Amino acid sequence: MGAGVNGLACFTKCFAERNFDCWHVCLHSRGHRPRGAQLRLTANMLDGMVAIASNRTSKTGELYNEVPDRISDAAVFIGAGYAWGGNVTLGYIATILAIFTAYVRAAGKIAGSPNEFCGPMAKQHRMLVITLICVYAAITPRSWQMIAFSDLRIGLMTLGLAVIVAGCVITVVRRVGRIARALGA
């Protein structure tokens, strides 16, 4: 649990500082065991699948699954806002909307609806956007990471955060609608 949050925070810090020695530590800590956002998502998914398949799900398991996910959302998106080419305001907005997206799912479940994981910006989609931008940023010069619209220049991370914000709004609307239908409203 802590390793996933630490790994995401490590990647975010390294991205913001463009410190490639730090990237190496994040990717290869403890020998050659890679860590990062996508591996954390995979481990999280497999953990839940094993718990369901072995009939070991519990209320505390759900709690210990959700709380670190919300902490990692904040670490990743706030960090992305402070990263080179990012936008601090969009980082905070993406954090709030990512947490709200999960809140809508949880509120629906409490009301009696099945868990609703539809997207287009569910957790795995948000992390994929950030991962792709980070990989691109690690292998390209900074000049390739800016997008120009007439006199306006924005960083690729800002564009990614804007996509996440828009996608989260759509996701919340879709989830509320699907939950309402499931509850018979």
TIVO-2410 file (N, C-alpha, C; in nm, 3 decimals):
# residues 185
REC num residu      c1      c2      c3 atome chaine
REC   1      M   0.084  -0.118   0.000     N      A
REC   1      M   0.000   0.000   0.000    CA      A
REC   1      M   0.088   0.124   0.000     C      A
REC   2      G   0.179   0.137   0.095     N      A
REC   2      G   0.264   0.254   0.103    CA      A
REC   2      G   0.361   0.263  -0.013     C      A
REC   3      A   0.405   0.147  -0.064     N      A
REC   3      A   0.500   0.147  -0.176    CA      A
REC   3      A   0.439   0.210  -0.299     C      A
REC   4      G   0.311   0.186  -0.323     N      A
REC   4      G   0.246   0.244  -0.440    CA      A
REC   4      G   0.238   0.395  -0.430     C      A
REC   5      V   0.198   0.445  -0.315     N      A
REC   5      V   0.189   0.590  -0.295    CA      A
REC   5      V   0.329   0.651  -0.302     C      A
REC   6      N   0.426   0.585  -0.237     N      A
REC   6      N   0.563   0.636  -0.241    CA      A
REC   6      N   0.617   0.636  -0.383     C      A
REC   7      G   0.587   0.532  -0.459     N      A
REC   7      G   0.635   0.525  -0.597    CA      A
REC   7      G   0.576   0.637  -0.682     C      A
REC   8      L   0.445   0.662  -0.665     N      A
REC   8      L   0.382   0.769  -0.741    CA      A
REC   8      L   0.437   0.905  -0.701     C      A
REC   9      A   0.455   0.926  -0.571     N      A
REC   9      A   0.512   1.053  -0.525    CA      A
REC   9      A   0.655   1.069  -0.578     C      A
REC  10      C   0.731   0.960  -0.579     N      A
REC  10      C   0.868   0.962  -0.630    CA      A
REC  10      C   0.868   1.001  -0.778     C      A
REC  11      F   0.783   0.939  -0.858     N      A
REC  11      F   0.776   0.971  -1.001    CA      A
REC  11      F   0.737   1.117  -1.021     C      A
REC  12      T   0.640   1.165  -0.945     N      A
REC  12      T   0.595   1.303  -0.961    CA      A
REC  12      T   0.708   1.400  -0.928     C      A
REC  13      K   0.779   1.374  -0.819     N      A
REC  13      K   0.891   1.459  -0.779    CA      A
REC  13      K   0.999   1.458  -0.886     C      A
REC  14      C   1.032   1.340  -0.936     N      A
REC  14      C   1.137   1.329  -1.037    CA      A
REC  14      C   1.096   1.398  -1.166     C      A
REC  15      F   0.969   1.386  -1.203     N      A
REC  15      F   0.923   1.452  -1.324    CA      A
REC  15      F   0.935   1.602  -1.308     C      A
REC  16      A   0.891   1.654  -1.195     N      A
REC  16      A   0.895   1.799  -1.172    CA      A
REC  16      A   1.038   1.851  -1.175     C      A
REC  17      E   1.132   1.772  -1.123     N      A
REC  17      E   1.271   1.816  -1.116    CA      A
REC  17      E   1.353   1.774  -1.238     C      A
REC  18      R   1.295   1.691  -1.326     N      A
REC  18      R   1.367   1.637  -1.442    CA      A
REC  18      R   1.497   1.571  -1.398     C      A
REC  19      N   1.491   1.495  -1.289     N      A
REC  19      N   1.608   1.431  -1.232    CA      A
REC  19      N   1.609   1.284  -1.276     C      A
REC  20      F   1.693   1.251  -1.375     N      A
REC  20      F   1.689   1.117  -1.433    CA      A
REC  20      F   1.756   1.014  -1.344     C      A
REC  21      D   1.847   1.055  -1.254     N      A
REC  21      D   1.900   0.961  -1.155    CA      A
REC  21      D   1.789   0.918  -1.061     C      A
REC  22      C   1.703   1.013  -1.028     N      A
REC  22      C   1.588   0.984  -0.943    CA      A
REC  22      C   1.492   0.888  -1.013     C      A
REC  23      W   1.470   0.907  -1.144     N      A
REC  23      W   1.384   0.816  -1.221    CA      A
REC  23      W   1.438   0.674  -1.208     C      A
REC  24      H   1.569   0.661  -1.219     N      A
REC  24      H   1.630   0.528  -1.211    CA      A
REC  24      H   1.601   0.464  -1.075     C      A
REC  25      V   1.610   0.544  -0.969     N      A
REC  25      V   1.581   0.491  -0.835    CA      A
REC  25      V   1.436   0.448  -0.826     C      A
REC  26      C   1.344   0.529  -0.879     N      A
REC  26      C   1.202   0.494  -0.876    CA      A
REC  26      C   1.175   0.366  -0.953     C      A
REC  27      L   1.239   0.352  -1.068     N      A
REC  27      L   1.213   0.236  -1.153    CA      A
REC  27      L   1.280   0.110  -1.102     C      A
REC  28      H   1.393   0.124  -1.036     N      A
REC  28      H   1.472   0.006  -1.000    CA      A
REC  28      H   1.508   0.001  -0.853     C      A
REC  29      S   1.421   0.044  -0.766     N      A
REC  29      S   1.451   0.034  -0.624    CA      A
REC  29      S   1.445  -0.112  -0.581     C      A
REC  30      R   1.524  -0.147  -0.484     N      A
REC  30      R   1.537  -0.285  -0.435    CA      A
REC  30      R   1.572  -0.381  -0.548     C      A
REC  31      G   1.685  -0.359  -0.607     N      A
REC  31      G   1.728  -0.447  -0.714    CA      A
REC  31      G   1.665  -0.406  -0.845     C      A
REC  32      H   1.596  -0.498  -0.909     N      A
REC  32      H   1.537  -0.469  -1.040    CA      A
REC  32      H   1.387  -0.486  -1.039     C      A
REC  33      R   1.320  -0.456  -0.928     N      A
REC  33      R   1.175  -0.460  -0.924    CA      A
REC  33      R   1.120  -0.325  -0.967     C      A
REC  34      P   1.063  -0.318  -1.086     N      A
REC  34      P   1.011  -0.188  -1.131    CA      A
REC  34      P   0.891  -0.144  -1.048     C      A
REC  35      R   0.879  -0.012  -1.032     N      A
REC  35      R   0.766   0.045  -0.960    CA      A
REC  35      R   0.711   0.161  -1.039     C      A
REC  36      G   0.589   0.193  -1.018     N      A
REC  36      G   0.532   0.309  -1.083    CA      A
REC  36      G   0.381   0.302  -1.087     C      A
REC  37      A   0.323   0.401  -1.152     N      A
REC  37      A   0.178   0.415  -1.152    CA      A
REC  37      A   0.109   0.294  -1.211     C      A
REC  38      Q   0.155   0.245  -1.325     N      A
REC  38      Q   0.087   0.132  -1.389    CA      A
REC  38      Q   0.103   0.004  -1.308     C      A
REC  39      L   0.219  -0.017  -1.248     N      A
REC  39      L   0.237  -0.136  -1.164    CA      A
REC  39      L   0.152  -0.129  -1.038     C      A
REC  40      R   0.136  -0.009  -0.984     N      A
REC  40      R   0.051   0.007  -0.866    CA      A
REC  40      R  -0.094  -0.025  -0.901     C      A
REC  41      L  -0.138   0.021  -1.018     N      A
REC  41      L  -0.274  -0.009  -1.062    CA      A
REC  41      L  -0.294  -0.158  -1.084     C      A
REC  42      T  -0.195  -0.223  -1.144     N      A
REC  42      T  -0.204  -0.367  -1.167    CA      A
REC  42      T  -0.213  -0.443  -1.036     C      A
REC  43      A  -0.126  -0.407  -0.941     N      A
REC  43      A  -0.129  -0.473  -0.810    CA      A
REC  43      A  -0.262  -0.450  -0.740     C      A
REC  44      N  -0.313  -0.329  -0.748     N      A
REC  44      N  -0.441  -0.296  -0.686    CA      A
REC  44      N  -0.554  -0.378  -0.747     C      A
REC  45      M  -0.554  -0.391  -0.880     N      A
REC  45      M  -0.657  -0.468  -0.949    CA      A
REC  45      M  -0.648  -0.617  -0.912     C      A
REC  46      L  -0.525  -0.671  -0.915     N      A
REC  46      L  -0.508  -0.813  -0.884    CA      A
REC  46      L  -0.546  -0.844  -0.740     C      A
REC  47      D  -0.513  -0.753  -0.649     N      A
REC  47      D  -0.549  -0.771  -0.509    CA      A
REC  47      D  -0.700  -0.786  -0.494     C      A
REC  48      G  -0.774  -0.698  -0.559     N      A
REC  48      G  -0.920  -0.705  -0.553    CA      A
REC  48      G  -0.975  -0.830  -0.618     C      A
REC  49      M  -0.916  -0.869  -0.732     N      A
REC  49      M  -0.963  -0.989  -0.801    CA      A
REC  49      M  -0.938  -1.115  -0.718     C      A
REC  50      V  -0.823  -1.121  -0.653     N      A
REC  50      V  -0.792  -1.237  -0.569    CA      A
REC  50      V  -0.886  -1.241  -0.450     C      A
REC  51      A  -0.913  -1.125  -0.389     N      A
REC  51      A  -1.004  -1.121  -0.275    CA      A
REC  51      A  -1.144  -1.168  -0.315     C      A
REC  52      I  -1.190  -1.125  -0.431     N      A
REC  52      I  -1.323  -1.166  -0.478    CA      A
REC  52      I  -1.325  -1.315  -0.512     C      A
REC  53      A  -1.224  -1.361  -0.586     N      A
REC  53      A  -1.218  -1.501  -0.629    CA      A
REC  53      A  -1.206  -1.597  -0.510     C      A
REC  54      S  -1.135  -1.556  -0.405     N      A
REC  54      S  -1.116  -1.644  -0.289    CA      A
REC  54      S  -1.221  -1.619  -0.182     C      A
REC  55      N  -1.319  -1.534  -0.214     N      A
REC  55      N  -1.428  -1.503  -0.120    CA      A
REC  55      N  -1.375  -1.445   0.011     C      A
REC  56      R  -1.275  -1.356   0.000     N      A
REC  56      R  -1.216  -1.293   0.119    CA      A
REC  56      R  -1.240  -1.143   0.123     C      A
REC  57      T  -1.339  -1.095   0.054     N      A
REC  57      T  -1.366  -0.952   0.057    CA      A
REC  57      T  -1.418  -0.913   0.195     C      A
REC  58      S  -1.389  -0.790   0.233     N      A
REC  58      S  -1.437  -0.741   0.362    CA      A
REC  58      S  -1.456  -0.591   0.354     C      A
REC  59      K  -1.528  -0.538   0.450     N      A
REC  59      K  -1.550  -0.393   0.455    CA      A
REC  59      K  -1.418  -0.320   0.480     C      A
REC  60      T  -1.333  -0.375   0.566     N      A
REC  60      T  -1.205  -0.309   0.591    CA      A
REC  60      T  -1.113  -0.320   0.469     C      A
REC  61      G  -1.127  -0.427   0.392     N      A
REC  61      G  -1.050  -0.439   0.268    CA      A
REC  61      G  -1.086  -0.328   0.171     C      A
REC  62      E  -1.215  -0.298   0.160     N      A
REC  62      E  -1.258  -0.188   0.074    CA      A
REC  62      E  -1.201  -0.055   0.124     C      A
REC  63      L  -1.203  -0.036   0.255     N      A
REC  63      L  -1.149   0.087   0.313    CA      A
REC  63      L  -1.001   0.101   0.281     C      A
REC  64      Y  -0.924  -0.007   0.304     N      A
REC  64      Y  -0.779  -0.001   0.279    CA      A
REC  64      Y  -0.746   0.000   0.131     C      A
REC  65      N  -0.843  -0.028   0.047     N      A
REC  65      N  -0.824  -0.014  -0.097    CA      A
REC  65      N  -0.850   0.131  -0.140     C      A
REC  66      E  -0.956   0.190  -0.087     N      A
REC  66      E  -0.997   0.323  -0.132    CA      A
REC  66      E  -0.912   0.437  -0.078     C      A
REC  67      V  -0.878   0.435   0.048     N      A
REC  67      V  -0.805   0.547   0.108    CA      A
REC  67      V  -0.670   0.570   0.039     C      A
REC  68      P  -0.587   0.467   0.019     N      A
REC  68      P  -0.461   0.493  -0.054    CA      A
REC  68      P  -0.483   0.540  -0.197     C      A
REC  69      D  -0.590   0.495  -0.262     N      A
REC  69      D  -0.619   0.543  -0.397    CA      A
REC  69      D  -0.644   0.693  -0.397     C      A
REC  70      R  -0.717   0.743  -0.299     N      A
REC  70      R  -0.745   0.887  -0.294    CA      A
REC  70      R  -0.618   0.966  -0.260     C      A
REC  71      I  -0.533   0.911  -0.174     N      A
REC  71      I  -0.405   0.975  -0.143    CA      A
REC  71      I  -0.317   0.979  -0.267     C      A
REC  72      S  -0.314   0.871  -0.343     N      A
REC  72      S  -0.232   0.869  -0.463    CA      A
REC  72      S  -0.288   0.964  -0.569     C      A
REC  73      D  -0.421   0.978  -0.577     N      A
REC  73      D  -0.479   1.076  -0.669    CA      A
REC  73      D  -0.425   1.215  -0.637     C      A
REC  74      A  -0.429   1.251  -0.509     N      A
REC  74      A  -0.380   1.384  -0.469    CA      A
REC  74      A  -0.231   1.399  -0.499     C      A
REC  75      A  -0.152   1.299  -0.464     N      A
REC  75      A  -0.007   1.308  -0.487    CA      A
REC  75      A   0.025   1.323  -0.635     C      A
REC  76      V  -0.042   1.246  -0.717     N      A
REC  76      V  -0.013   1.247  -0.861    CA      A
REC  76      V  -0.060   1.377  -0.926     C      A
REC  77      F  -0.184   1.417  -0.904     N      A
REC  77      F  -0.237   1.532  -0.978    CA      A
REC  77      F  -0.186   1.665  -0.926     C      A
REC  78      I  -0.170   1.678  -0.795     N      A
REC  78      I  -0.110   1.801  -0.743    CA      A
REC  78      I   0.035   1.810  -0.789     C      A
REC  79      G   0.105   1.698  -0.783     N      A
REC  79      G   0.243   1.695  -0.833    CA      A
REC  79      G   0.251   1.727  -0.981     C      A
REC  80      A   0.157   1.677  -1.060     N      A
REC  80      A   0.154   1.706  -1.203    CA      A
REC  80      A   0.130   1.855  -1.227     C      A
REC  81      G   0.051   1.916  -1.141     N      A
REC  81      G   0.027   2.060  -1.154    CA      A
REC  81      G   0.154   2.141  -1.132     C      A
REC  82      Y   0.238   2.094  -1.041     N      A
REC  82      Y   0.364   2.164  -1.012    CA      A
REC  82      Y   0.476   2.123  -1.108     C      A
REC  83      A   0.456   2.019  -1.185     N      A
REC  83      A   0.559   1.970  -1.277    CA      A
REC  83      A   0.584   2.072  -1.388     C      A
REC  84      W   0.698   2.059  -1.455     N      A
REC  84      W   0.730   2.147  -1.566    CA      A
REC  84      W   0.623   2.129  -1.673     C      A
REC  85      G   0.568   2.239  -1.720     N      A
REC  85      G   0.463   2.233  -1.821    CA      A
REC  85      G   0.325   2.209  -1.762     C      A
REC  86      G   0.316   2.200  -1.630     N      A
REC  86      G   0.188   2.177  -1.564    CA      A
REC  86      G   0.121   2.307  -1.525     C      A
REC  87      N   0.007   2.295  -1.464     N      A
REC  87      N  -0.071   2.410  -1.419    CA      A
REC  87      N  -0.122   2.375  -1.280     C      A
REC  88      V  -0.078   2.451  -1.181     N      A
REC  88      V  -0.111   2.419  -1.041    CA      A
REC  88      V  -0.262   2.415  -1.019     C      A
REC  89      T  -0.333   2.513  -1.072     N      A
REC  89      T  -0.479   2.517  -1.054    CA      A
REC  89      T  -0.545   2.393  -1.113     C      A
REC  90      L  -0.504   2.354  -1.234     N      A
REC  90      L  -0.561   2.233  -1.295    CA      A
REC  90      L  -0.523   2.108  -1.217     C      A
REC  91      G  -0.405   2.107  -1.156     N      A
REC  91      G  -0.365   1.993  -1.073    CA      A
REC  91      G  -0.459   1.975  -0.955     C      A
REC  92      Y  -0.494   2.085  -0.890     N      A
REC  92      Y  -0.587   2.078  -0.777    CA      A
REC  92      Y  -0.729   2.045  -0.823     C      A
REC  93      I  -0.771   2.102  -0.935     N      A
REC  93      I  -0.905   2.072  -0.987    CA      A
REC  93      I  -0.913   1.924  -1.025     C      A
REC  94      A  -0.809   1.872  -1.091     N      A
REC  94      A  -0.808   1.729  -1.127    CA      A
REC  94      A  -0.815   1.642  -1.002     C      A
REC  95      T  -0.745   1.683  -0.897     N      A
REC  95      T  -0.749   1.608  -0.771    CA      A
REC  95      T  -0.890   1.606  -0.714     C      A
REC  96      I  -0.953   1.721  -0.707     N      A
REC  96      I  -1.089   1.730  -0.652    CA      A
REC  96      I  -1.185   1.646  -0.735     C      A
REC  97      L  -1.177   1.655  -0.867     N      A
REC  97      L  -1.270   1.580  -0.952    CA      A
REC  97      L  -1.243   1.430  -0.949     C      A
REC  98      A  -1.117   1.390  -0.937     N      A
REC  98      A  -1.086   1.247  -0.925    CA      A
REC  98      A  -1.145   1.190  -0.796     C      A
REC  99      I  -1.130   1.264  -0.688     N      A
REC  99      I  -1.187   1.220  -0.560    CA      A
REC  99      I  -1.340   1.222  -0.567     C      A
REC 100      F  -1.398   1.324  -0.632     N      A
REC 100      F  -1.543   1.331  -0.646    CA      A
REC 100      F  -1.596   1.216  -0.731     C      A
REC 101      T  -1.521   1.178  -0.834     N      A
REC 101      T  -1.561   1.064  -0.917    CA      A
REC 101      T  -1.573   0.938  -0.832     C      A
REC 102      A  -1.475   0.915  -0.745     N      A
REC 102      A  -1.481   0.799  -0.656    CA      A
REC 102      A  -1.594   0.814  -0.553     C      A
REC 103      Y  -1.617   0.937  -0.508     N      A
REC 103      Y  -1.724   0.962  -0.413    CA      A
REC 103      Y  -1.859   0.927  -0.472     C      A
REC 104      V  -1.882   0.965  -0.597     N      A
REC 104      V  -2.010   0.934  -0.663    CA      A
REC 104      V  -2.031   0.783  -0.668     C      A
REC 105      R  -1.925   0.709  -0.704     N      A
REC 105      R  -1.935   0.562  -0.706    CA      A
REC 105      R  -1.970   0.509  -0.568     C      A
REC 106      A  -1.900   0.558  -0.465     N      A
REC 106      A  -1.923   0.511  -0.328    CA      A
REC 106      A  -2.064   0.549  -0.280     C      A
REC 107      A  -2.108   0.670  -0.312     N      A
REC 107      A  -2.243   0.714  -0.272    CA      A
REC 107      A  -2.349   0.627  -0.338     C      A
REC 108      G  -2.327   0.591  -0.463     N      A
REC 108      G  -2.420   0.502  -0.531    CA      A
REC 108      G  -2.427   0.366  -0.466     C      A
REC 109      K  -2.311   0.315  -0.427     N      A
REC 109      K  -2.309   0.184  -0.361    CA      A
REC 109      K  -2.382   0.190  -0.226     C      A
REC 110      I  -2.358   0.298  -0.152     N      A
REC 110      I  -2.427   0.313  -0.023    CA      A
REC 110      I  -2.578   0.320  -0.042     C      A
REC 111      A  -2.621   0.382  -0.151     N      A
REC 111      A  -2.765   0.395  -0.179    CA      A
REC 111      A  -2.826   0.264  -0.228     C      A
REC 112      G  -2.742   0.166  -0.260     N      A
REC 112      G  -2.795   0.036  -0.301    CA      A
REC 112      G  -2.768  -0.002  -0.445     C      A
REC 113      S  -2.696   0.079  -0.518     N      A
REC 113      S  -2.661   0.050  -0.656    CA      A
REC 113      S  -2.533  -0.035  -0.658     C      A
REC 114      P  -2.514  -0.115  -0.762     N      A
REC 114      P  -2.385  -0.183  -0.775    CA      A
REC 114      P  -2.275  -0.080  -0.799     C      A
REC 115      N  -2.151  -0.115  -0.768     N      A
REC 115      N  -2.039  -0.026  -0.795    CA      A
REC 115      N  -2.040   0.013  -0.942     C      A
REC 116      E  -2.023   0.140  -0.969     N      A
REC 116      E  -2.023   0.191  -1.106    CA      A
REC 116      E  -1.883   0.241  -1.140     C      A
REC 117      F  -1.815   0.170  -1.230     N      A
REC 117      F  -1.677   0.203  -1.265    CA      A
REC 117      F  -1.664   0.262  -1.405     C      A
REC 118      C  -1.774   0.310  -1.465     N      A
REC 118      C  -1.765   0.359  -1.604    CA      A
REC 118      C  -1.673   0.481  -1.612     C      A
REC 119      G  -1.626   0.507  -1.732     N      A
REC 119      G  -1.536   0.618  -1.758    CA      A
REC 119      G  -1.608   0.727  -1.833     C      A
REC 120      P  -1.535   0.809  -1.903     N      A
REC 120      P  -1.406   0.787  -1.964    CA      A
REC 120      P  -1.284   0.818  -1.878     C      A
REC 121      M  -1.300   0.864  -1.755     N      A
REC 121      M  -1.184   0.893  -1.672    CA      A
REC 121      M  -1.194   0.824  -1.537     C      A
REC 122      A  -1.205   0.692  -1.542     N      A
REC 122      A  -1.193   0.613  -1.420    CA      A
REC 122      A  -1.045   0.613  -1.381     C      A
REC 123      K  -1.013   0.558  -1.266     N      A
REC 123      K  -0.875   0.562  -1.213    CA      A
REC 123      K  -0.771   0.517  -1.315     C      A
REC 124      Q  -0.794   0.403  -1.380     N      A
REC 124      Q  -0.694   0.351  -1.472    CA      A
REC 124      Q  -0.674   0.444  -1.592     C      A
REC 125      H  -0.778   0.512  -1.634     N      A
REC 125      H  -0.767   0.605  -1.747    CA      A
REC 125      H  -0.688   0.730  -1.707     C      A
REC 126      R  -0.715   0.780  -1.587     N      A
REC 126      R  -0.642   0.898  -1.539    CA      A
REC 126      R  -0.493   0.867  -1.527     C      A
REC 127      M  -0.461   0.752  -1.471     N      A
REC 127      M  -0.321   0.716  -1.454    CA      A
REC 127      M  -0.252   0.689  -1.588     C      A
REC 128      L  -0.328   0.638  -1.685     N      A
REC 128      L  -0.269   0.616  -1.817    CA      A
REC 128      L  -0.230   0.749  -1.881     C      A
REC 129      V  -0.316   0.849  -1.870     N      A
REC 129      V  -0.284   0.981  -1.927    CA      A
REC 129      V  -0.155   1.035  -1.864     C      A
REC 130      I  -0.146   1.030  -1.732     N      A
REC 130      I  -0.027   1.081  -1.663    CA      A
REC 130      I   0.095   0.999  -1.699     C      A
REC 131      T   0.082   0.867  -1.704     N      A
REC 131      T   0.195   0.780  -1.736    CA      A
REC 131      T   0.248   0.810  -1.876     C      A
REC 132      L   0.159   0.822  -1.973     N      A
REC 132      L   0.203   0.849  -2.110    CA      A
REC 132      L   0.275   0.983  -2.120     C      A
REC 133      I   0.224   1.084  -2.051     N      A
REC 133      I   0.290   1.215  -2.052    CA      A
REC 133      I   0.427   1.206  -1.986     C      A
REC 134      C   0.437   1.136  -1.874     N      A
REC 134      C   0.565   1.123  -1.805    CA      A
REC 134      C   0.667   1.048  -1.890     C      A
REC 135      V   0.625   0.941  -1.955     N      A
REC 135      V   0.717   0.867  -2.042    CA      A
REC 135      V   0.762   0.955  -2.157     C      A
REC 136      Y   0.667   1.025  -2.219     N      A
REC 136      Y   0.702   1.116  -2.329    CA      A
REC 136      Y   0.800   1.224  -2.281     C      A
REC 137      A   0.772   1.280  -2.163     N      A
REC 137      A   0.859   1.385  -2.109    CA      A
REC 137      A   0.999   1.333  -2.077     C      A
REC 138      A   1.008   1.208  -2.040     N      A
REC 138      A   1.138   1.151  -2.005    CA      A
REC 138      A   1.227   1.127  -2.127     C      A
REC 139      I   1.165   1.111  -2.244     N      A
REC 139      I   1.245   1.074  -2.361    CA      A
REC 139      I   1.253   1.184  -2.467     C      A
REC 140      T   1.189   1.298  -2.442     N      A
REC 140      T   1.192   1.405  -2.541    CA      A
REC 140      T   1.246   1.534  -2.479     C      A
REC 141      P   1.300   1.622  -2.561     N      A
REC 141      P   1.346   1.752  -2.508    CA      A
REC 141      P   1.226   1.839  -2.469     C      A
REC 142      R   1.251   1.933  -2.379     N      A
REC 142      R   1.143   2.021  -2.332    CA      A
REC 142      R   1.075   2.097  -2.445     C      A
REC 143      S   1.150   2.132  -2.545     N      A
REC 143      S   1.091   2.210  -2.655    CA      A
REC 143      S   0.980   2.132  -2.726     C      A
REC 144      W   0.983   2.001  -2.720     N      A
REC 144      W   0.879   1.918  -2.781    CA      A
REC 144      W   0.759   1.900  -2.689     C      A
REC 145      Q   0.767   1.951  -2.568     N      A
REC 145      Q   0.662   1.931  -2.468    CA      A
REC 145      Q   0.573   2.053  -2.451     C      A
REC 146      M   0.588   2.150  -2.541     N      A
REC 146      M   0.505   2.269  -2.539    CA      A
REC 146      M   0.416   2.268  -2.662     C      A
REC 147      I   0.292   2.311  -2.645     N      A
REC 147      I   0.196   2.317  -2.755    CA      A
REC 147      I   0.162   2.465  -2.775     C      A
REC 148      A   0.174   2.511  -2.898     N      A
REC 148      A   0.148   2.653  -2.927    CA      A
REC 148      A   0.016   2.668  -3.001     C      A
REC 149      F  -0.067   2.761  -2.952     N      A
REC 149      F  -0.191   2.802  -3.016    CA      A
REC 149      F  -0.182   2.953  -3.033     C      A
REC 150      S  -0.149   2.998  -3.154     N      A
REC 150      S  -0.126   3.140  -3.181    CA      A
REC 150      S  -0.020   3.192  -3.084     C      A
REC 151      D  -0.057   3.282  -2.994     N      A
REC 151      D   0.039   3.337  -2.898    CA      A
REC 151      D   0.042   3.258  -2.767     C      A
REC 152      L  -0.048   3.165  -2.751     N      A
REC 152      L  -0.059   3.088  -2.628    CA      A
REC 152      L   0.027   2.962  -2.637     C      A
REC 153      R   0.108   2.940  -2.535     N      A
REC 153      R   0.187   2.817  -2.527    CA      A
REC 153      R   0.153   2.746  -2.396     C      A
REC 154      I   0.115   2.619  -2.407     N      A
REC 154      I   0.086   2.543  -2.286    CA      A
REC 154      I   0.172   2.417  -2.286     C      A
REC 155      G   0.202   2.371  -2.166     N      A
REC 155      G   0.279   2.249  -2.153    CA      A
REC 155      G   0.193   2.126  -2.174     C      A
REC 156      L   0.257   2.018  -2.212     N      A
REC 156      L   0.186   1.893  -2.234    CA      A
REC 156      L   0.117   1.845  -2.107     C      A
REC 157      M   0.180   1.868  -1.991     N      A
REC 157      M   0.117   1.827  -1.865    CA      A
REC 157      M  -0.010   1.907  -1.840     C      A
REC 158      T  -0.010   2.035  -1.875     N      A
REC 158      T  -0.132   2.115  -1.862    CA      A
REC 158      T  -0.243   2.059  -1.951     C      A
REC 159      L  -0.207   2.023  -2.073     N      A
REC 159      L  -0.306   1.964  -2.163    CA      A
REC 159      L  -0.359   1.832  -2.105     C      A
REC 160      G  -0.271   1.749  -2.052     N      A
REC 160      G  -0.313   1.623  -1.991    CA      A
REC 160      G  -0.407   1.645  -1.873     C      A
REC 161      L  -0.374   1.743  -1.789     N      A
REC 161      L  -0.462   1.773  -1.675    CA      A
REC 161      L  -0.597   1.826  -1.723     C      A
REC 162      A  -0.598   1.905  -1.829     N      A
REC 162      A  -0.725   1.955  -1.884    CA      A
REC 162      A  -0.810   1.839  -1.938     C      A
REC 163      V  -0.745   1.743  -2.003     N      A
REC 163      V  -0.816   1.624  -2.053    CA      A
REC 163      V  -0.873   1.545  -1.935     C      A
REC 164      I  -0.795   1.531  -1.829     N      A
REC 164      I  -0.842   1.458  -1.709    CA      A
REC 164      I  -0.960   1.531  -1.645     C      A
REC 165      V  -0.951   1.663  -1.633     N      A
REC 165      V  -1.062   1.740  -1.574    CA      A
REC 165      V  -1.189   1.722  -1.657     C      A
REC 166      A  -1.179   1.742  -1.788     N      A
REC 166      A  -1.297   1.726  -1.874    CA      A
REC 166      A  -1.351   1.583  -1.867     C      A
REC 167      G  -1.261   1.485  -1.870     N      A
REC 167      G  -1.303   1.346  -1.862    CA      A
REC 167      G  -1.369   1.312  -1.730     C      A
REC 168      C  -1.319   1.370  -1.620     N      A
REC 168      C  -1.381   1.345  -1.489    CA      A
REC 168      C  -1.522   1.403  -1.482     C      A
REC 169      V  -1.542   1.520  -1.540     N      A
REC 169      V  -1.677   1.579  -1.542    CA      A
REC 169      V  -1.772   1.487  -1.617     C      A
REC 170      I  -1.730   1.438  -1.733     N      A
REC 170      I  -1.813   1.345  -1.811    CA      A
REC 170      I  -1.838   1.217  -1.732     C      A
REC 171      T  -1.735   1.167  -1.667     N      A
REC 171      T  -1.747   1.044  -1.588    CA      A
REC 171      T  -1.848   1.061  -1.476     C      A
REC 172      V  -1.841   1.173  -1.405     N      A
REC 172      V  -1.935   1.198  -1.295    CA      A
REC 172      V  -2.078   1.201  -1.348     C      A
REC 173      V  -2.100   1.272  -1.457     N      A
REC 173      V  -2.236   1.280  -1.515    CA      A
REC 173      V  -2.284   1.141  -1.556     C      A
REC 174      R  -2.199   1.064  -1.621     N      A
REC 174      R  -2.238   0.928  -1.663    CA      A
REC 174      R  -2.267   0.840  -1.542     C      A
REC 175      R  -2.181   0.847  -1.440     N      A
REC 175      R  -2.202   0.762  -1.323    CA      A
REC 175      R  -2.331   0.798  -1.250     C      A
REC 176      V  -2.356   0.926  -1.233     N      A
REC 176      V  -2.480   0.967  -1.164    CA      A
REC 176      V  -2.600   0.915  -1.241     C      A
REC 177      G  -2.599   0.928  -1.373     N      A
REC 177      G  -2.711   0.880  -1.455    CA      A
REC 177      G  -2.729   0.730  -1.444     C      A
REC 178      R  -2.621   0.657  -1.451     N      A
REC 178      R  -2.630   0.509  -1.443    CA      A
REC 178      R  -2.672   0.463  -1.305     C      A
REC 179      I  -2.621   0.530  -1.202     N      A
REC 179      I  -2.661   0.495  -1.065    CA      A
REC 179      I  -2.809   0.526  -1.044     C      A
REC 180      A  -2.854   0.641  -1.094     N      A
REC 180      A  -2.996   0.678  -1.080    CA      A
REC 180      A  -3.085   0.574  -1.149     C      A
REC 181      R  -3.046   0.531  -1.269     N      A
REC 181      R  -3.124   0.427  -1.339    CA      A
REC 181      R  -3.123   0.297  -1.261     C      A
REC 182      A  -3.009   0.260  -1.205     N      A
REC 182      A  -3.001   0.135  -1.128    CA      A
REC 182      A  -3.088   0.140  -1.002     C      A
REC 183      L  -3.104   0.260  -0.947     N      A
REC 183      L  -3.187   0.275  -0.828    CA      A
REC 183      L  -3.336   0.295  -0.860     C      A
REC 184      G  -3.365   0.300  -0.990     N      A
REC 184      G  -3.504   0.310  -1.032    CA      A
REC 184      G  -3.559   0.450  -1.037     C      A
REC 185      A  -3.474   0.549  -1.041     N      A
REC 185      A  -3.521   0.689  -1.043    CA      A
REC 185      A  -3.563   0.730  -1.182     C      A
***
